[in-house]
Amino acid sequence: MKKFLALFLTFAMVVMLASCGSSGGQTTTAAPETTAAPETTAAPETTGEEPTEAPSEEETVPYKGTVKIGHLLDLTGVEAISGAIVQKCFTFACEQLEKETGWKFEVVEGDCMSDSDKAATAAENMRSQGCIAIFGPTQIGHKKAVLAYAADNPIPVVLYNGSPAAFTGGFLFGNDMIVALGGGTAGFPTVMADYLYNDVGLRKVYCFKQETVGGNNYVDPFVTCFTAMGGEVVDNIPVAQGTNDWSAYLATIMNSDAEAIVGWTSSSDTLAFYKEWYNSGAYEKLPVYATMHGGFSDSFVLDELDPKIADAIIAQGTCAPICYSYTIDTPENKAFVDKWVEEFGQVPLGNNFPGSTYQALKCLTEALDAVGPDADPATLAAAMRAADFTGPEGHTLFEDGGVTATKDIYVVKVVRLEDGSINYEVQKTYPNIKPIGYNYDGENYTGK
């Protein structure tokens, strides 16, 4: 009886000890507020030396350390729809790279509220909390404010969507905190000029642009290149941000002999444009092509339209330039898509954020492996710009000591998938596009 009791107690102690194992670090998406601790999993059996932190059963590499990073995005305001998408993609990227690299991320989120001053204030808060780098923001005006802050208060700012080449000069000249991983904005419209002239065969188009810095950056280089190639731009109309009535603009365009409409605006302005394009009957005559995808042809924008309007956009073959699509045919992207499908049950969303957020965080892990988490801001930023790697977006590198990446750019077509969702499919790949643009020197078409 005593022998049986002793065996029973020994077994009970083993079970209790096994239940006390702890899991590895977890991503915090709303620091500094604390969240409930995740469920723990049993620690693996040890074979001598104890690990510094017990890995979870999903981890495939040893734990390397935890770093605090900031993420600036628009959770409220006019860009809140895109902000929610960015948040989902960034969180997924953190979770995947934690498993793949061994680095853990504590994320401090900052809501830009569609306001440049608030973006800069949020960046200041992140730096005061000990973040080693800031990711975002995505809006050009917000970027300018945050980069100006970082120039005087060193912290690397990682921009994962396109940024104007002017960010490397003028008041930002010499700002070594910039890591413009999303490439230059000029790459998108200049690639589109080549594609529409040489592949689609257009010779006469009507352009419009949102009357903002973004509109100028996304449309003017297209006009320059398309015209220099031999095409004709009937007009390039500036349209005020917040325009809800497009009837006069569409009437003017329809009275021209243009073959297509080419341009860019964003968010609610885009919805108003497409509604008038459809209701006026312009969709039967004039296809629409984007000089930049964001806010204009992405799925989260088109999902807000009446399905018959979205179907008309798809039927007439709207194309756009972008740095990511789930159809990029590389081993790196196929592996990424498989993980996304496993998590969400569908392919990555029809915008750049699934690939760009992962690519940006991967760049950070490459730098952390090279210089460690305690490197000073300038050293960490330089290590990120020294990275030369391939991810879901394709090839990324920084050339000639620049702060803006050379990127692969894809022309994609808007499609509806079998499950009814709207997405993009790659039509043509333009590899290694420099920040200044394709066949463009910043002001003129070069043809080479």
WOBEL-V790870 format. One line per field, one symbol per residue. phi: phi as a letter, one per 20 degrees, with the letter a starting at -180 (. if undefined). burial: I if it has 16 or more other ideal C-beta (glycine too) atoms within 10 Angstrom, else O. A space follows every 50 residues. Layout:
BEGIN
phi=???
burial=???
END
This chain:
BEGIN
phi=.ffffffffffffffffffefdeffcfdebfefecffffedffffecpff ffbffffefdcffdqdcdcdcebeecnfdffffffggffffffgfffffe dnedddddecefllcfffffffffffffenfeaddnedefffggffffff fecgagddeecgcffffeclfegnfeefcefenefffffffffffffeee nfcbcddbbffbgfgffedgffggfffffofcdgaceedffnfdddffff ffffeedfeadcrbbblfffffffffgfffnfffdcfdceebfgmccfff effeeggffffffffengcbebdbbfegecgffffffgfffffdmbfgfe befgfffffffffffffffecnfeffgffffffffefcbdcgfoecbddl mfddfececdecdfcdefenfebdcfdbddflefgfpelbdoccfdmb
burial=OOOOOOOOOOOOOOOOOOOOOOIIIIIIIOIOOOOOOOOOOOIOOOOOOO OOIIIIOOIOOOIIOIIIIIIIIIIOOIIIIIIOIIIOIIIIIIIIIIOO IIIIIIIIIIIIIIIIOIIIIIIIOIIOOOIIIIIIIIIIIIIIIIIIII IOOOIIIIIIIIIIIIIIOOOIOOIIIIIIIIIIIIIIIIIIIIIIIOOI OIOOIIIIIIIIIIIIIIIIIIIIIIIIIOIOIOOIOOIOOOIOOIOOII OOIIOOOIIIIIIIIIIIIIIIIIOIIIOIOIIOOIIIIIIIIIIIIIII IIOOIOOOIIOIIOOIOIIIIIIIIIIIOIOIIOOIIOIIOOOOOOIIII IIIIIIIIIIIIIIIIIIOOOOOOIOIOIIIIIIIOIOOIIIIIIIOIOO OIIIIIIIIIIIIIIIOOOOOIIIOIIIOIOOIIIIIIIIOOOOIOOO
END
